[in-house]
Amino acid sequence: MMKKGLAFLFVGLMSLVLVSCKSDLEQYRVIFYNDYMDTLIEVKFVAESEHEAEEIRDDVEAIFAEYHILSTKYEPLPQDSKYLENMYSINKKPLETIEIDKPLYDMLSQAEYVHDITDGYFDISMGRIVDVWKTVVSDEFSGYTFADIPEDVFEDLIETIEEIPVVDDAFELSEDGDTYYVRINSEDVELDLGALSKGYATERVNEYLRDRG
């Protein structure tokens, strides 16, 4: 289980551009414009050539793409996907023990770890509660993204949320050799990795760049 701090993302435009020269290395910047996790992502790195920079860019994009598709609860896996399951499909199958890929298993393990060290305040099992809030605040045009929520709307929200159970031990992870499993323990639970996936994927990119020197 990985216990490192989560990195932060910067904002910019989508491109791979030469920024400056330093010694015999070139500094590059790659930016993904809302391609992954609904977030603007900027990564800066140095490389010895444009060919190496393109290779690094492709590898960095592959990492973000992997964790995007594994962690999303809004999109099913593509029909030709190499992955076994993602959060979308797992949430459709409560009370089943489901085989998953190791990268998703590791991310869920990290979520369990953060849950433990925050005494339960970080809880990915409250996806249904998150959805209730999003229906009110996330729509820029008809919601309250840029405005105060009216008192009557807020009270209705609280009433709806109080009816949603918060389940202890909402999910469990297990492994058998090189095979990994997850099980949602209640039909009232929906897992949501939105609060973790961006930082987690960025930390994997950080590790990759450091490994390359």
N, C-alpha and C positions, 0 to 999 in steps of 0.2 A: 504494500500500500504506500502511495506517495504522499508525503506530508510537507512538501515545500510550499512556500508562499505563492500566491497567484499573481501573475504579471498583469500590467494594465495595457490598454490599447490606445493608440493615437489615431487621429482622424486625418483624412486627406482624399486624394483622387486616385482612381484606379490606373496604375501604370507601373512600368519598371524603368526607372530613369537613372542616369549617371548623376550623382550629387557632387562629388568632389574627389580629389586625388590625395592619397596619403601614402607616402613611401612608394612601394611597388604594388600596392593594393588600390583598387577602385572601391568607392563606397556607393552602394546602390540602395534604392528604396522601392518597395513594392506595396501597392495599396489595393485592397479589395473593397469595392463600393457596394455594401449591403449584399454581397454574394453569400455570406455565411453568417448565420445566427443573427440576421437583421442588424448587423453592426458594421460600421466603417473601421477597417483594420489597416494599420500601417506598420510595416516591418522594415528596419534598416539593417544592412549588413555589408561586409566588405568581401570582395572576391578578386581573384587574380585576372579574370577575363570575363568578357560578356558571355561566353559559352558557359563558364562556371556559374555566373550569376543567373542565367536562365535555368540551369539545373537546380540551383538552390530555390529559385522562385517556384518551380514546379513542385519541389518537395514540400516547401512551406504551404503551398496551396493544397496539396494532398492531405496534409495534417488537418488543416482547418475544414476541408471538405469531409474528411472522415468523421470528425467529432460533430460536425453539423448534422450529418445524416443519421448518426447513431443517437444523438441526444434530442432531436426534434420530436415533439409529440403532435405536430400538426401535419406531417407528411408521411405517407407510407413509403416503405422502401421501393425503389424502382424494381420492375420485374426482373431485370438482369443483375440485380445487386449481388455483390459477393458476400454481404453480411447476412447473418441468420435472422436477426430481429433488430428493431430500434424501439425507442420509447413509445412511438405511435402504436406499434403492433403489440407491445407488451401490455400497455394500458387496456387493450381490447380483450386481454385474457387473464383477468384476475382469478386467483385460486388455482392456477396452473403453474407447475414447475417448468420453466422455459429455458432451453439452452441458448446462450448468448456468446458473442465474441469476447475475447479477453479485453480489448480496449474498452468496451462498454462495461464489462465487469469491474475493471480497474477504476473507471470513473464513478460507478456506483459505490465502490468501496471507499473512495475519497469522500463521497457525500455522507456515508455512514460515519467516517472519521470526524468530519466537520460537525455533524449532528452531535457527536459525543462531546467534543471539546467546547461546544457552545451550550451544553446542558439542554439540548433539544430545541433551541431557538431557531437553528437552521434546520429546516425540515422539508425535504423534497416530496414528501407524501401528501402535501396540502395543495395538490394541483387543482382540485375543484374549487378551493377557496381563491386561488390565484385567478382562475378563469372568471369568477364572479366579479372581481375587481377590474379585470381587463375589459369586460363588457361595458363598463362604465367609463373608464379613463383612457382606453387605448385608441379610440376612434377620434382622429383629429377633427373630424367635421361634425359629428353628432354627439361625441362624448365630451369629457371634461379634462382633456389633456392639458389645456392651457387656462383652465378656469377652476374656481372653487366648486366643489360638489355641493349642490343645494342640500339643506338640512333634511328635507323629506326623502330625497334620493339616498342620502347617507344612511338614514334610519332604516330604509327598506333593505339596503345592502347588508347592514349589520344583522337584521332579522333573518335574511336569507343565509348568511354565513353561519349564524348560530345553529341553524338546522343541519349543517354539514358536519358529520362526525369527524373528530380528530382521533385517529386510530394509533394506539401504541403498537410497536413492533409491526409497522405497516407492511414491510417487505423483508425478505431474507435472501441472502446470497449463499451459495454453496459451490463447491468444486469437487471434481473427482478426477484426479490426475491432471490432464490438460483440457478438461471439459468444464465449462463454467455455466452456472444456472442462476436465475432469479425467480422469485415467487412473490406476487402481490397477495397479501394475506386477507384482504377484505374487498368486497365489491364496492365499498364506499371510498376506496383509495384510488387516486390518480397521481402518478409520479410526474414531477416536473423538474427537469435539470436546468432550466433557464438561468437560475441564479449561480450556477457553477460552471456551465459548459464553456463560456467565453474565456474565463480565466484559466480553466483547466487546459483548454486547447492551446492557449498562448504559452503556458508553461511547457507544454510538449514542444512547441516551436523553439522556445528558448533553449531547451535541452539539445535539440537537434543542431541549432546554430553553434552552440558551445562545443558539441562533439566534433563539428567540422573545423573548429579552431577560429 
